[in-house]
Amino acid sequence: QLQLVESGGGLVQPGGSLRLSCAASGFTLDYYAIAWFRQAPGKERERVSCIKSSGGSTNYADSVKGRFAISRDNAKNTVYLQMNSLKPEDTGVYSCAATRRPCIGTLLYDYWGQGTQVTVSS
């Protein structure tokens, strides 16, 4: 089956760091743009970051600029999200998504992972 599987979530204190991984199985990510989304309790899902298939172009939500970094390793069929200086408002379920189109701000992606919980709390 074609799947995206996230890992690396957990509980971290404010100011801490966490690295999320998004691994594909059943298909290769080489030709897909990959985005990270998050959804906090009671709020709509928002796009956190996106990386082009080439890896040369990235973008970030204003709320995470300077703190998060997205990268990809096509040889490992994996995309990463490095999260630093975490804040309580970063708490939520983080999901990765893939699209053959350029990075888009909508939710119309071709494949979605089931998500991994990130909790930032003291």
PyMOL commands that set and color helices and strands:
alter all, ss='L'
color gray80, all
select helices_A, chain A and resi 74-76+88-90
alter helices_A, ss='H'
color red, helices_A
select strands_A, chain A and resi 3-7+10-12+18-25+33-39+46-51+58-60+68-73+78-83+92-99+111-112+116-120
alter strands_A, ss='S'
color yellow, strands_A
deselect
rebuild
show_as cartoon
